[in-house]
Amino acid sequence: MVFVRLSAIILITAGFFFAAVADADAQRRVSYQQLKAQNQAPGLYVDHNILPAEADADNVWINFRFGHDVLNFRQRSGSTERFEASAEMTIRIFEAGSETDLDEIRNETPLHTLSWSGRARTETFESTRSATEFLNGNLSLNLPPGRYAYSPTITIDGRSVPLRRNIRTFTVPDFNSNKNLPIYFTEHNDDESTYDFSLVNYGRSVLYAEDFSALFFIPDESRDYTVVVQQLNISGNDTTITDTVFEESISSNSFRQVSRISMRTQSDNSPYLRLHRDGDNNHTLAQLAIPNRRFQNASFRIRLMEGDEIISSRNFRSLWIDIPTSLLNVDVAISMMQIIMESEDFRQLRRGNEQERIRKFREFWSERDPEPETDYNPLMVEFFRRVDIAFDRFSSPNAPGYETDQGRIFIRHGEPDNITRRLPSGSPAIEVWSYSNREFTFEATSGFGEYRLLNRSSR
């Protein structure tokens, strides 16, 4: 897997991403503007999926997607699809024994070299900057059981794109052994009769606060199996389990008897699995819904267990593509909350060491969570989303948008129902923001879009 999203080093803690720096004092000095620059790094996701081998069919699939914001779109003429971008992917496959030095493997001769090129087309300029619209691609080949590594090279408009992690090992198992077999993550699907499953295609990640389904190979239908999801704490090369967040027995009602499994692509080239029933039953798979909405924004391990024996295992992490910038750092997030807090309450929130501040931050928003059954707090997200909008919309050479009068009113009250602009002769411009029960009047103070609050009134 190759995952590129944030240029910052990330520490996963307390359900949010907070930027990790050398020491606590330095962390408290991180500015919103620095986080904003880090949070604008574009998204590129690469992953692999291994299928049971079939005659003349590829069993190793490398699936990838480029966020539109990583591409360089150019304007087209004479077409309703006004913008176009291109990308290229080259994958080199290497043998990787247990003693292989991965730092040196790229200097060896690859077993295979796979190439792909694709184009994205869209109608609107907004779509060209989207982090949630994608150019999808796939490469595949057939490999015998063994341990391998792959290294991707990405080119956009002739320019090579550097990757934070550009080599990964994978194993093609012997599916007859019924051990260490793949676990597939698919989009959430309650239809127990379906045999087509759209893959979650974000590297080894799943979207934060979105449920998904998992497909497991079942070695023996007569035995009892349990799925366990554990939250992980990853620090450097050390991984520890912090909590078991989900545990459920596999029901025979979820079994799928299939003759073979193939990879297909939809019209946008996004991948899906098709489970075939056109021959002898060679595999039994079980589908289980994973309640990811309840999980924190963190790293996890999912396991299929028979008693204390691990049948299969897979690590994954949450991916919050459009995370509000302030949530990358606890002290930046807290600093924004003075807009909505009393002075003494705000001072109390800022006191204590980092873990105490994180705890108090979570408690504040937990008490105001309209959906306490999930980890995702829409009220908190909306507040910090407005901070981002205020920064983008109202910033001037003199102040960031969230410190301006208009920015603060926007953060507290949201989009006005109506905005009226006046240009009095010989006087500064006036803006009146009208809401259902109140009105705010602003006066221009410069030619850079800066306004100060003149008065407020109830309606």
N, C-alpha and C positions, 0 to 999 in steps of 0.2 A: 504493500500500500504506500502511496505517496499522497500526502495531504498538505496543501498550501492554503493557508487562510490568513493567519496573523503573523506579522513579522516580529512581534514581541515573543519572549519566552513566556509560557503560560503556566501558571500554578492553578490547579483545580482545587477549590476549597469552598465549603459552605454553600454549595449549590450554584455558585457563580464563577465566572472567569475573572481573576484578578491578576494583573501583570506582576510577575515576580522580578525583583531587582535585588541588588547586592545586600541591602540591609533595610531595616524597618524605617529608619529616618529618611533614607533615599526614596523608599516607596511613597512616603507621605509627600515628597516633593514632586512627584510625577504630576504633570499638568494635564488638563483636559485636552489641550491642543496636541500634546505628544501622543496621547491615546488615540485621538482622532486620526492622526497620520498612520498609526499602527493598524487601526480598525478598517482602513480603506484598502488594505492589501487584497488583491482579487483572489477568487476561488478556483482551484483546479483539483480534481479528485480522480485518483487512479486506484483500481482494486483488481483482484483476481478471483475467479470462481472455478472450482474443479468439479467436473462431472464424471460419473462412471463411464469408462471407456466403452465405445461401441465401434464395430468395424467401419472403417472409412469415415468416421465422425470425429471432430475435434473435441477434446475433453478438457483443455485448458483455455479459459476465456479471460482476457484482460479487458475490463470495461473502464471507460474513462469519460469524463465530462468537463467541459470548459465553461465556467460562468461567463456570460456575455461581457462582464466587466474586465475579464482578462484579455479579451480579444480587441483587435484594432479594426474597428468598422470604418468602411469608406462609403461615401454616398454614391449611389447608382443613379443613372438617368434612364428615363423611359420605362420605368417599372413601378408597380404598386409596392413592391418590396424595395424600399428606398435605400437600405443600408446592407452592406455585405462585408463579411470577415472570413479569413481562412486560417487554418492551423494544420500542423503536421505532427505526427507522433511516430517515433521509431522505438521499438522494443527489442533489446538484445537479451537472449536467454542463455544462461550458463549452467553447467553442472556445478553443484555445491555440496560437496561431501561434508561430513561433520567437522572436519578439521580445516575446511576452506577458510582462508583469510578474505573476508568480504572487501576489505580495503584494497586488495590486490586483484580481485576477480575481474575488474573491468579491463585489466591489461591482458587478460587471456582471450583466446579465440572463442567467440560465442558458438553455441550449438545451432542457434537459429537467430535470424534477424527479421523482424516483422515491421512493415511500414504501413502507415495510414495517412490520408489527407482528407479534410472535410471543409465545408463552407457553411456558415450561418447567414441567414438572411432575415431581415425584420423590417417592419414598416415605420416604426417610430424611433425617434432619437432616445427617448426614455428607455426603451428596450435595450439599446446598445450599451447602457450603463448598468443594467440589471445584474444583481448577484444571484437571482433566483430563476433566471432563464438560462438555458444551457445549449451548447453544441455537444452532442453525444457521439461517441465512437466506440468501436470494439475491434479487437484483434484476437485471433484464436489459432491453436495448433494442437497436434496430438503428441502426447508424451507418455512414455511408459512410467510405471511407478518408480519413484526416486525423489531425491532432494535437489532443488533447483534454485536459481536466483534470476531475477530480471531487473534490467536497468532501462528506464525510459529516457528518451531525449525528445524535448518538445521545442518546436519552432513555430513562432507566430510572426507572420509577415517577414520571413527570412531572418528573424532575430531569435537566437537561442534563449530559452527561459531557464534560469537557474532554479534548481529544486533543493529544498532543505534536506530531503532524504531521497536519494535517487537510486537506491538498490534495496531489494527486499527478497528474502528467501521464501520459498513455499515448497510444500510436499505434495506430490501426487501419490495418494495412498493406494494400497491394495484393497479394493472394495470388498473382496471376499473375506478379509480378516475381520471386518465389522468393528474396527478400532480406529480412533482418530479420524473419523470421517467428517466431511464438511458440514457446517451448519449454515443454512441460507437465510438471509434476512430479506423479507419481502414487505411490500406495502400492506398495511392493515387490511384484512379481508375476513369478514365474518361468514362468508359463504363456504360451508363445509363440503359442498359438492364440487367446487371449482378445481380444475387441474391446470390452470394458468395462473402464474404468480409474477407480478411485476417486482423486480429486484430493487431493494434500497441501494442506490448507486451514489454514495458519498464517501468513497474510500472505505475504511473500516469503521465509519461513523454512521449514526442514525440521527435524524433530526430531533433536536431537543423538544420535549413536550408533545411529541407525536407518537401514538401507539404504532407498533408494527407487528408483523407475524414472523415466527421462526419455523423453519422446516428442519426436522431431524431424521436421520436414518435410524431405523429401529432394527437392531440385530435379531431379536427373537420376540415375536408378538405375544408369547405366553408369559413373558416376564414383566415385572413392574418397574416403571421408570419415572424419575422425577426430574423436573427442570428447575435449576437454581440459578438466580442472578445475584451476584455479589458486587458491591461497590468497592472500587480499588483506590488506593493512594499510590501514585507513581511519582517517585523522586529519583531522577537519574536512572540508574539501572536497577533500582530497588522497587519492588512492587509488593504492597501489603494489602490484605483484605480488611476493610473497615466495617462492613455491615452486610448482612444478607437482606436484600430489598424485595425479593420475590421468590416464592417456592410453590410449585404446583405439580401434581401428578399428571402423567400423560394418560388420557382416556383413549380406549380403543375406538371410540367414535371419531377420533381425529385421524385415524390411520388412512393412508392412501396406498393401495396396491398398484404398482406400476411396473411396466415391462422395461421402460427406458426413460431417460431424462434428456431433454435437448434445450439448447439456448436459442431463443428467437429474439428479434428486435421489432419494436413498434414503429410507427410511421416516423417518429422523431429519433429513431435509432436507440432509444432507451431499451435496456435489456429486460427480458422476462424468461422465466422457466416454464417449460411445458412438460407435464408429466403424462407419458403415453400409456395407454392400456390396450395396445394392439397385438399383444403376444403373451408369452408366459410371464407370470409375476416374478420379477427378478429382485425387486426392492420394495421395502415397506418404509414409507415416510409418515411422520406425524406433524400436523400443523398445530401451533399453539400461539395464541394472542399474547403479546408481551405489553403490559400496561406502562409504557414508557412515560406517559403523562404524569405518573406518580413519582418518577425518579428525578433526582437532582441532576443538575448540569455537571456531569462528572464522567469518570471512566468506570467500566464495568467488565465483568467476566460472566459469561453464560455457560452453563454446563448441563449436559444430559447425564444423569446418574442412575446406576442400578445399585441400590443400597449405597455403600461407600465407594463403589468403583466408578471412576470417571470414564464414560463411554466416548464423549466428544466434548470439545471445549472451544470457545472463541472469545477473544477480547473485543470490546468496542467502546466507543466514547460518544458522548452527546455532541452534536454540532448545532450551534445557534448562529445561523448565517447572518442574520440582521440584528445581532445583539446590540442594544444601546451602548454607546461608547463609554459612558460613565461606569458601567458594570464591569469594566476591565480592571478597576482599581477601587478598593473599598473606600479609600479616603477621598478620592475624586467624587465617588457616588455620594458619600456623606456630605461633602461640601455643597453639593447641589440642593440638598434637602433643607438648607436654611431658608430657601424660598417659601417653604410651606410649613415651617416649624417656628414655635416660640423660641426666643433667644436662649432661655435657660435649658429647655429641652434639647436644643441643638448643641449646647456646650456639653451636656451630659453624654450625648451620643458620641461626641468626638473624644471623650476621655477613655483611658485604658490602653492596654497593649493591642496588637493587631487582632488577636483572636477574640478579645473582649469587644472590640469595635464591630467585628463581623457578627458576633452573637447579637449585639444590640441592634445592628442594622436589620438582621433577619427577624428579630422579634418585632420591631416597628412595623415592618411590612406584613408579617404574619397576622398581626392584629387587624390589618386592614385588607385582608385577602378575600375577595368575593367568591373564590373557588378554592376553599381550603383542602378539598379532596385531591387536588393536583399540586405539583411543585411549581407550576407556572402561575405567576400572580399577575393577572392582566392589569390591575390598577398600578402596580409598581412599574410594569413595562411601559404603560402609557405615559406615566410621569417622565421617565427617563427618555422615552421617544420624543416627547415634547421638548426636552432639553436639547436634543440633537437638532430638531427642526428650528428651534429658536437660534441656535448657533449658526446654522446655515442661512437663515432668513434675515436675521437682524444684526449680525455682527458688523462692526464698523472699525475704522482705524483706531478708534479710541476705546472700544470695549467689546468683549465677546458678547454674542447675542443674548445669552442667558443672564447677563448683568444689566441689560438695557431695560427701560420701563416697558417697552412693548414686549420684549422677550419674557419678562416676569409675568405680565398679564396673560400672555399666551400660555405659559406653562401652568398657571393656576386655573385658567378658565377654558383653554382650548381655542379652536377656531371660532371667530366671531360669526354670528348669523349674517351680519351685513357690515360692510366697510364703506363709509362715505368720505370722500376727499374734497376739501375745499381749498381754493386758492384766493384768499382775500387780497384785494388790491393794496400793495405796499406793506403786507404783513406776511409772516411765515405761513407755510402750508399747514393745514389742519387735517387730521384724520380722526374720525369718530368710529369706534368699534361698538357695535350694538349686539347685545345678547338678549335672551328672552326676558330677563329681569334686571338688567343693568346696562350701563353705557359708560364708555371710557373715551375721553377726548385727549388727543396728543397734538403737540405742536412741534414742527420741524425746527431743529437747532443748527443744522448745517446742510450742506449740499451733498452729504454722503449717506443720506437715508436715515439719519439719526433723529429720533423724536423723544420728547420728554412728556410725561403725563401732566396734563393741566388740571383735570378734575375727573371725578367719577360720580355717577348718580344712579339711583334705583329707578326702575320703570314700573 
